[in-house]
Amino acid sequence: MVSGERGAWSAAFTHGVIGKTAPPADVTGFSAARNGAVVNFRWAQIPNLDLDGYEIRFGPRGNAAWANATPLTQATPAPTPATRRRSPA
């Protein structure tokens, strides 16, 4: 309260944050196109708010697991209107 008086007690609430314990959404629209000696990857950005980036790995067909696949590249997400920042004037 503004007057400095104590307010009434309220019930305690708990909230479980699952952002870092839940797996991220799968990407959609993934494609790879060879352009000479380069391969271009494309996909739709996932909606996760705590997205830090993407990592593309390669493993033998039929026997690939994330842990033993070879990292090919990493990418940071494109800024969205909610994450874009204006540069100082």
C-alpha positions, 0 to 999 in steps of 0.5 A, a space after each residue: 500500500 502507498 500509505 505504508 500500511 501492511 496489506 492483507 495476507 494472500 495465499 502462496 502460489 507455486 509455478 513450475 517453469 518448464 522452458 529449460 526442461 522441455 525439449 524444443 519443438 521440431 523444425 518444419 519445412 526443412 530442406 537441403 539444396 546442393 549448390 556446387 560444393 555448398 549445401 544450403 539448408 532452409 527451415 521454418 523458425 520454431 516458436 520457442 521463446 528460449 531458442 538459442 540457435 540450431 545445430 545440424 549434424 550428420 550421421 550414417 543413414 539408419 544408424 544415426 543418433 544425436 550423440 554420435 553424429 558429426 556437427 556440420 553447422 550452427 545457426 542463430 535464429 533470425 530476429 523476430 519483432 519481439 527480439 529486434 532491438 533498435 540501435 542507439 541513435 
